[in-house]
Amino acid sequence: MVLAVKAKDLRVGYMDEEENILWAVKGVSFEVRQGEVFCLVGESGCGKSTIGNTIIGILPPYAVTEGELYVFNKPVVVGNLRDYTGIRGRVVSYVPQNPGTSLNPYQTIGTQLYYVLNSVYGWDKKKSLEVAKKYLSLVELDPESVIDYYPHELSGGMQQRAAIAIALSTGAKILVADEPTSALDAHLRLQLIKLLMKLRETESLTLILITHDLVSTGKICDTVAVVYSGKIVEKCSGSNVIIEPLHPYTQMLADAVPLLGIKRPLKSIPGEPPKPGEEIAGCVFAPRCPLAFEKCVEPPPSFNVYNGEVACWRYANIAGR
């Protein structure tokens, strides 16, 4: 088994003006197999994007790291030392949440692809545009017309596809996509998911998706990591994240989303996630958990279960529902 990404007790924080470290990721360990679709899910502010940014190598200069992170066995994070030489852009590439604001509004799609390919491979404009057309075709856009369009001339779905083409044009084998379907309607969301699954097969991609969309996650992901307050509270297969969650937080996330063909009242999750840097003794979810009891003042270990791992003292109560 070839591992595309491996994290060992990874911690990521941000230093404020007073040199205090606000830890956003608080010791996560996970493995992503080559060719896998790996999803990070959870509410906003739980640390998903910080984990993704660490894999990509786009942390700000005031970021602080601890632990280890490997990309295809190359150590990119060891303690507070970070080295993404030959990895950032070439092996791991990024699809932003809102391509409409990340694409340069003053340059055509072809010009933006040219600058990427020229900076990575040193190709001239003629060769770069030839390769650019190949990748635009790959994401099911008409290369002859789209290559001369400016971003504002494209629909939201076409902008997202153009951003994917730019990300793939470097030959990257790991694609990190931050909320790739959040700005799309249901029809375009389905089309984009189908495209990503097709690219996974044809281009031998490893996909790491950061998302709130639990329904899509359950359909397309091989492994789901549920993130809360900078920790992974549950890891399970995509098929089990909605139908058989084992952590109270995962259960509450599942209860908050509508399911096609099933009539049931939707339940909100009371309270808010802890702020970055806020330290909670014991279980991080205990202040919001309806099943919290005396033992939750102790941090739960990660229990190995038949479909993954769960960090909860009372996961058996959830499983028995």
BELQUI-V268593 format. One record per helix or strand of 2 or more residues. SS is the DSSP state (alpha for helix, beta for strand). FROM is the first residue (numbers start at 1). TO is the last residue. If there is no record, write none. Layout:
ss=SS from=FROM to=TO
ss=SS from=FROM to=TO
This chain:
ss=beta from=3 to=15
ss=beta from=21 to=33
ss=beta from=37 to=41
ss=alpha from=48 to=56
ss=beta from=63 to=71
ss=beta from=74 to=78
ss=beta from=81 to=82
ss=beta from=92 to=95
ss=alpha from=99 to=102
ss=alpha from=109 to=121
ss=alpha from=125 to=138
ss=alpha from=143 to=146
ss=alpha from=151 to=153
ss=alpha from=156 to=168
ss=beta from=174 to=178
ss=alpha from=186 to=202
ss=beta from=206 to=211
ss=alpha from=214 to=220
ss=beta from=223 to=228
ss=beta from=231 to=237
ss=alpha from=240 to=243
ss=alpha from=248 to=255
ss=alpha from=286 to=288
ss=alpha from=294 to=297
ss=beta from=303 to=305
ss=beta from=308 to=310
ss=alpha from=315 to=319
